[in-house]
Amino acid sequence: MRDEVRRPEQKDGKPAVSDATKRNVRIAGIGALIVVAGMLGFGAWGHAQRREAALETLRQQEDDVPVVRVHKVGSTDAPRTLDLPGSMEAFDWATVYARATGYIATRNVDIGSRVHAGDVLAVISAPDLDQQLIQARAQLVQLQAAVAQAQSNMQLAKVTNQRTQVLVVQGWQTKQQGDVDRLTFQAQSAALNVAEANLKAGQAQVSRLEELTGFEKVVAPFGGVITQRNVDVGSLVTANLNSGTQLFNIAHSDVLRIQIWVPQDAVFGLKDGDIAEVRVPEIPGRVFHGKVARNASALQPGTRTRLTEVDVENSDGTLFPGLYCTVRLFIRRPQPVITIPSEAVIFNAHGLSAAVYEEGRVRIKPLDVLADNGANVEVRAGLNPGDQVILNPPVDIAEGMRVATVAQSRHVGSAGNEGEEAAAKRFPSPRLRGEG
C-alpha cells in the first residue's frame, strides 16, 4: 500500500508546491495589505483630527477676550500724608562753664540727675578770688574816707573864699588873696569829684568780685536733667572766655523739638499749629502727638527744603533727646486729586498712562502725576471720577482692544467651565500633541 501513495512531482530535482500552501501565502499577503491600509487610514484620520484641533485652537485664540480686573476711581480733597525722618532734641540745652578759677570742692549731681532752676550743682573753692574781694572791700573803705576828707577840705575852702571875698570888697584883703582863696575852693571841689569817682570805681570793683565769688556756686540755669559731667571733686577749673572748663551739660526734655526738612511741594500746604504724628521704631504701636511749632520761612537752595520744628510733649519722660523718629504730616491739597493704585500705571516710551475700561474696549489715557506714594499714585490730570482703570494690564494691551472684566467673566458661570473642560478633553496640550 505504501507504493500506491502518490508523491508530488518534481521538476529539475525540486519538490513541487501544493495548492494549499499557495492559498495560505495569498491569504497572508492580503491580510498584511489590509493591516497596512488600516494603519495608513488611521494615521490619516488622526492627522486630520489634530489639524482640526489646531485650527479650532487658533480660532479660539483669535476670538479670545482677555479678562481684566478694574478699579473705579474717584476724586478726594482730604489732606495727603507725608512721612519724614527727624531727630529729637531737648527744647532747652546748655553747657555750664566755670566762671571762677579754683578747685571743685563739692559736686552734688551726676549724669541722669534731675534738677530744678537754681539748684547748686557744684561748689568751687577759689581762695585767690576771696582774697581779692577782701582787698577790694578794704580799698573801698579807704576811698570812702578820702571822699569824706575831700568834702571837708572843699567845705573849708568854700567858707574861706566867702570870707575873703567880703574882706576884699571892704578893702581889708588884697585882690591877690581873694583870687587864691577862690581858686583854692575850685581845686578842692574838683578833688571832691575825683574822690567820689574813685569811690564809684571801688564800689564797681567790689561788686564785680562779689559776682565772681557768687560763681563759686554753680547753679542750674533751668530745670532738666544732667546729660554729661566733666569734673569731679578736686578737679582744677579755669574761668576763661576761650578755654574755660566745661562742667556739666543740662537738657530740658519735658518738651522735645524735632527738626525736619519739608520739601517744596509740601511747604504751601503746611502751617504752624498743624498737628503731627510722631513714631519711634523701637516703640511700635504708640503714636506721639505733636504740632508744627515754627519754621525757617526760607528754603535751602541746594535741597529745596525748609527747616521745620515739631514740638512734642514729653512730661512722662518716655522719649529722650537724640532719638531717631518718623514724623507724619498732613498736607492740605490746593485742589482735589484722583488716586489710583500703582498697579494701574503703565510706563513705556510714551511716558506714564493708564488703561481705562469703557464699554468692553480699552482706552489709553496719559497721566499727569502729582505724587507717587508707593502703593498709590496721585493724578493731577488725565482721568475723570468714575473711570474704571485696569489693574495689571496685559503687556500687549492697546487702544481699542476688546477686554472683559472679572464680573463679566463670572457671569458666564458653569457653561464656560464646562466648555473649558470639553475643550481640554478634545484638544490635548501642545506638549502631548507633539509627543503623539
C-alpha positions in Angstrom: 0.0 0.0 0.0 2.9 2.3 0.5 3.7 2.1 -3.1 0.2 3.3 -4.0 0.6 6.7 -2.3 1.2 9.4 -4.9 4.0 11.8 -4.3 4.3 15.4 -5.7 6.0 15.7 -9.0 9.4 17.2 -9.0 10.9 19.4 -11.6 14.5 19.9 -12.0 15.1 18.0 -8.9 13.0 20.5 -6.7 9.8 19.4 -4.8 6.6 20.9 -6.2 4.5 23.4 -4.0 1.0 22.3 -3.2 -2.2 24.4 -3.8 -2.9 24.7 -0.1 0.5 26.3 0.6 -0.1 28.8 -2.2 -3.5 29.6 -0.9 -2.1 30.3 2.6 0.5 32.6 1.3 -2.1 34.6 -0.7 -4.2 35.0 2.4 -1.3 36.2 4.5 -0.3 38.7 1.9 -3.9 40.1 1.6 -4.1 40.3 5.4 -0.8 42.2 5.6 -2.1 44.7 2.9 -5.3 45.1 4.9 -3.3 45.8 8.1 -1.1 48.4 6.3 -4.0 50.0 4.7 -5.8 50.2 8.1 -2.8 51.8 9.7 -2.4 54.3 6.9 -6.1 55.2 7.2 -5.9 55.5 11.0 -2.8 57.7 10.7 -4.6 59.9 8.1 -7.6 60.1 10.3 -5.5 61.1 13.4 -3.6 63.7 11.4 -6.9 65.2 10.2 -8.2 65.3 13.8 -5.1 67.0 15.0 -5.2 69.5 12.2 -8.9 70.2 13.0 -8.0 70.7 16.7 -5.1 73.1 15.9 -7.4 75.1 13.6 -10.0 75.2 16.4 -7.4 76.4 18.9 -6.3 79.2 16.6 -9.9 80.3 16.1 -10.4 80.3 19.9 -7.2 82.3 20.3 -8.4 84.8 17.7 -11.8 85.1 19.4 -10.4 85.1 23.0 -11.1 88.2 25.1 -8.7 88.9 27.9 -10.3 89.1 31.4 -9.0 92.0 33.5 -9.6 93.5 36.9 -10.8 97.1 37.1 -10.8 99.7 39.8 -13.3 102.6 39.9 -11.5 105.8 40.8 -12.8 108.9 42.5 -11.5 112.4 43.5 -10.6 113.4 47.0 -9.6 116.7 48.7 -8.5 115.1 52.0 -5.0 116.0 53.2 -2.3 113.8 52.0 0.1 112.3 54.4 3.9 112.8 54.3 6.4 110.9 56.4 9.7 112.5 57.1 12.7 111.4 59.2 13.6 113.5 62.1 15.8 113.7 65.2 14.6 114.7 68.7 16.3 117.5 70.6 15.8 118.9 74.0 13.7 122.1 74.0 16.4 123.8 76.1 20.0 122.7 76.2 23.1 124.3 77.7 26.7 123.7 78.6 27.6 125.0 82.1 31.1 126.5 82.2 33.2 127.6 85.2 33.2 131.4 85.8 35.6 131.2 88.8 39.1 129.7 88.8 39.8 127.2 91.5 39.2 123.6 92.6 35.9 121.6 92.8 35.1 121.4 96.5 31.7 119.8 96.3 29.8 118.0 93.4 26.1 117.5 94.1 24.9 115.9 90.8 25.9 113.3 88.3 24.6 112.2 84.9 20.9 111.5 84.9 20.2 113.7 87.9 17.1 115.8 87.6 17.5 119.3 88.9 15.4 122.5 89.2 16.3 126.0 88.2 18.7 127.5 90.9 19.8 124.1 92.3 23.5 124.1 93.3 25.3 121.6 91.0 28.8 122.1 92.4 30.9 124.4 94.7 34.3 125.8 93.5 37.0 126.7 96.1 38.7 129.9 94.9 40.8 131.4 97.8 42.6 133.8 95.5 39.3 135.3 94.5 38.1 135.5 98.1 41.3 137.5 99.0 40.8 139.8 96.1 37.3 140.6 97.4 38.6 141.3 100.9 41.3 143.6 99.4 38.8 145.4 97.3 36.5 146.0 100.2 39.3 147.5 102.3 40.2 149.8 99.4 36.6 150.8 99.3 36.8 151.9 102.9 39.9 154.0 102.1 38.1 155.6 99.2 35.1 156.4 101.4 37.5 158.1 103.9 39.1 160.0 101.0 35.7 161.3 99.9 35.0 162.5 103.4 38.3 164.2 103.6 37.9 165.9 100.2 34.4 167.0 101.2 35.8 168.6 104.4 38.6 170.4 102.5 36.1 171.6 100.0 33.8 173.0 102.7 36.7 174.8 104.4 37.8 176.3 101.1 34.3 177.4 100.4 33.9 179.2 103.8 37.4 180.8 103.5 36.6 182.0 100.0 33.3 183.6 101.0 35.0 185.5 103.9 37.9 186.6 101.8 35.6 188.0 99.0 33.8 190.1 101.7 37.1 191.5 103.0 38.4 192.2 99.5 35.3 194.3 98.8 35.7 196.2 102.1 39.4 196.7 101.4 40.8 194.6 104.2 42.3 192.0 101.9 44.2 192.2 98.7 42.7 191.0 95.5 45.6 188.5 95.2 44.5 186.8 98.4 40.9 186.8 97.1 42.0 185.0 93.9 44.0 182.5 95.9 41.1 181.6 98.1 38.7 181.4 95.2 40.9 179.1 93.1 41.6 177.0 96.2 37.9 176.5 96.6 37.6 175.3 93.0 40.5 172.9 93.4 39.0 171.4 96.5 35.7 171.0 94.7 37.5 169.1 91.8 39.3 167.0 94.4 36.0 166.0 95.9 34.7 165.0 92.4 37.8 162.8 91.9 37.4 161.2 95.3 33.7 160.4 94.6 34.6 159.0 91.2 37.3 156.8 92.8 34.7 155.6 95.3 32.4 154.6 92.5 35.2 152.7 90.8 36.0 150.9 94.0 32.3 150.0 94.5 32.2 148.6 91.0 35.3 146.5 91.7 33.8 145.1 94.8 30.5 144.3 93.0 32.4 142.5 90.3 34.4 140.4 92.7 31.2 139.7 94.7 29.6 138.4 91.5 32.6 136.3 90.7 32.7 134.8 94.2 29.0 134.1 93.7 30.0 131.9 90.7 31.8 129.7 93.1 28.4 128.1 93.5 27.5 126.5 90.1 23.7 126.6 89.8 21.3 125.1 87.2 20.1 127.7 84.7 16.8 125.8 84.2 15.1 122.7 85.3 16.1 119.5 83.5 18.4 116.5 83.6 22.2 116.4 83.7 23.3 114.6 80.5 27.1 115.0 80.9 29.6 115.5 83.8 33.1 116.6 83.1 34.6 117.3 86.5 34.9 115.6 89.9 35.9 116.7 93.4 39.4 118.1 93.3 39.4 119.0 89.6 41.0 122.2 88.6 38.7 124.5 86.7 39.6 127.8 85.0 37.4 130.8 84.1 38.4 131.8 80.6 36.3 133.0 77.7 38.2 130.9 75.1 39.3 127.9 77.1 37.0 127.8 80.1 36.3 124.4 81.7 33.1 122.7 80.8 31.4 121.4 84.0 28.0 120.0 83.0 25.6 119.6 80.2 21.9 120.0 81.1 18.9 119.4 78.9 15.2 120.4 79.5 13.3 117.4 77.9 9.8 117.9 79.2 9.1 119.2 75.7 11.1 117.9 72.8 11.6 119.6 69.5 12.0 117.6 66.3 13.7 119.1 63.3 12.6 118.0 59.8 13.2 119.2 56.3 9.9 119.7 54.4 10.2 119.5 50.6 9.0 122.3 48.4 5.8 120.5 47.1 4.5 120.3 50.7 5.5 123.8 52.0 2.4 125.6 50.9 0.1 123.0 52.4 1.7 123.1 55.9 1.2 125.9 58.5 2.4 126.5 62.0 0.0 124.9 64.5 -0.9 121.9 62.3 -1.0 118.5 64.1 1.7 115.9 63.5 2.1 112.3 64.5 5.5 111.0 65.7 6.5 107.4 65.7 9.7 105.8 67.1 10.7 102.4 65.6 11.6 101.0 69.0 8.2 101.8 70.4 5.8 100.1 68.0 2.1 100.7 68.2 2.4 104.0 70.0 1.8 107.4 68.4 3.1 110.6 70.0 1.1 113.7 69.1 2.8 117.0 68.4 2.3 120.2 66.4 4.2 122.2 63.9 5.7 125.0 66.1 7.9 127.0 63.9 9.7 127.1 60.5 12.7 128.9 58.9 10.5 130.8 56.4 13.1 130.1 53.8 14.1 127.1 51.6 17.6 125.7 51.3 18.8 126.5 47.7 20.6 123.2 47.4 17.8 120.8 48.5 14.7 123.0 48.1 13.6 122.1 51.6 12.5 124.2 54.5 13.6 123.6 58.1 10.6 123.0 60.3 10.3 122.1 64.0 7.7 120.0 65.6 7.1 120.2 69.4 6.1 117.0 71.3 5.0 116.9 74.9 7.2 114.5 77.0 6.2 115.1 80.6 6.3 111.4 81.3 9.9 111.1 80.2 9.2 108.3 77.7 11.3 110.0 74.9 14.9 111.2 75.0 16.9 113.7 73.1 18.8 112.2 70.2 16.2 109.6 69.3 15.5 108.9 65.6 11.8 109.1 64.7 9.4 109.5 61.8 7.1 112.5 61.6 3.8 112.2 59.7 2.4 115.4 58.4 -1.0 116.1 57.0 -0.6 118.3 53.9 -3.6 120.3 52.6 -4.4 119.9 49.0 -4.8 123.0 46.8 -7.3 121.1 44.6 -9.0 117.7 44.5 -6.9 114.9 43.0 -7.6 111.4 41.8 -5.8 108.5 43.4 -5.2 105.2 41.6 -3.3 102.0 42.6 0.3 101.9 41.4 -0.5 98.6 39.6 -2.7 100.5 37.2 0.1 102.8 35.9 1.7 101.9 32.5 5.2 103.1 31.9 6.6 103.0 28.4 8.3 105.1 25.8 5.3 107.5 25.7 5.5 108.2 29.4 3.0 107.4 32.1 -0.5 106.3 31.2 -3.4 104.2 32.4 -5.7 101.8 30.6 -9.4 102.7 31.1 -12.2 100.2 30.5 -15.1 101.7 28.5 -17.9 99.5 27.2 -15.8 96.5 26.6 -12.9 98.4 25.0 -9.6 99.8 26.2 -8.8 103.5 26.2 -5.3 104.6 26.9 -5.1 107.9 28.7 -1.9 109.8 29.5 -1.4 110.8 33.2 -0.1 114.0 34.8 1.2 112.5 38.1 1.3 114.8 41.1 2.9 112.4 43.6 4.0 108.8 43.9 3.2 107.4 47.3 4.4 103.9 46.6 1.1 101.9 46.9 -0.9 104.5 45.1 -0.3 107.4 42.7 -2.0 110.8 42.8 -3.0 112.1 39.4 -3.5 115.7 38.7 -5.0 115.3 35.2 -5.8 112.6 32.7 -8.6 110.8 34.5 -12.1 111.6 35.5 -14.0 110.5 38.6 -15.8 107.3 37.8 -13.3 105.9 35.3 -12.5 102.2 35.6 -8.8 101.7 35.4 -7.4 98.3 34.5 -5.2 96.7 37.2 -2.1 94.9 36.0 -2.9 95.4 32.3 -1.6 92.8 29.8 1.8 93.6 28.2 0.2 93.7 24.7 -2.7 96.0 25.7 -3.5 98.6 23.1 -6.0 101.3 22.3 -9.4 99.8 21.3 -8.6 96.3 22.4 -11.5 94.2 23.5 -11.5 93.1 27.1 -13.9 91.7 29.7 -14.0 92.4 33.4 -13.9 89.8 36.1 -17.6 90.3 36.8 -18.4 89.7 33.2 -16.3 86.6 33.2 -18.1 85.2 36.3 -21.4 85.9 34.5 -20.7 83.1 32.1 -20.9 80.7 35.1 -20.7 77.0 34.8 -21.3 77.0 31.0 -17.8 78.4 30.5 -16.3 75.9 32.9 -18.0 73.0 31.1 -16.8 74.4 27.7 -13.2 74.6 29.0 -13.3 71.0 30.3 -14.7 69.8 27.0 -12.1 71.6 25.1 -9.3 70.2 27.4 -10.6 66.7 26.7 -11.0 67.3 23.0 -7.8 69.2 22.3 -4.8 67.9 24.3 -2.0 70.2 25.3 0.7 71.1 22.7 3.3 69.1 24.5 1.1 65.9 24.3 0.2 66.6 20.7 3.9 66.8 19.9 4.6 63.6 21.6 1.8 61.9 19.7 
